[in-house]
Amino acid sequence: MSGKVRVNILSQAEEDIEEIIDFIFEDRPSAADSIFEKFQIAFSLLAKNPSAGRKARDKRLSLLGYRYLVVGNYLIFYSIKSNAVYVYRVLHGARNYTEIL
């Protein structure tokens, strides 16, 4: 894909980001700002290069077209459809994402 594609952050992913930022902000406001900025940079990267993330390792998720991009301790789960990126979830890497997705 050439040029930028639209990145659609779905409501559940928005909620995930809010929860992450709120949790971090309680103890370290500057760290919350930093991770939020890293998420924004990641979304910009996906707009320029949707294939930047890896294909999901889990067979079921891979067959569903899920990809993920690592941002610090977090995984951004997304798919590419019709010249657009759809971000489904943003989860801590220690969580059992195969059961969540």
Rosetta blueprint (number, residue, H / E / L):
1 M L
2 S L
3 G L
4 K L
5 V L
6 R E
7 V E
8 N E
9 I E
10 L L
11 S H
12 Q H
13 A H
14 E H
15 E H
16 D H
17 I H
18 E H
19 E H
20 I H
21 I H
22 D H
23 F H
24 I H
25 F H
26 E H
27 D H
28 R L
29 P H
30 S H
31 A H
32 A H
33 D H
34 S H
35 I H
36 F H
37 E H
38 K H
39 F H
40 Q H
41 I H
42 A H
43 F H
44 S H
45 L H
46 L H
47 A H
48 K H
49 N L
50 P H
51 S H
52 A H
53 G L
54 R E
55 K E
56 A L
57 R L
58 D L
59 K H
60 R H
61 L H
62 S H
63 L H
64 L L
65 G L
66 Y L
67 R E
68 Y E
69 L E
70 V E
71 V E
72 G L
73 N L
74 Y E
75 L E
76 I E
77 F E
78 Y E
79 S E
80 I E
81 K E
82 S L
83 N L
84 A E
85 V E
86 Y E
87 V E
88 Y E
89 R E
90 V E
91 L E
92 H E
93 G L
94 A L
95 R L
96 N L
97 Y H
98 T H
99 E H
100 I H
101 L L
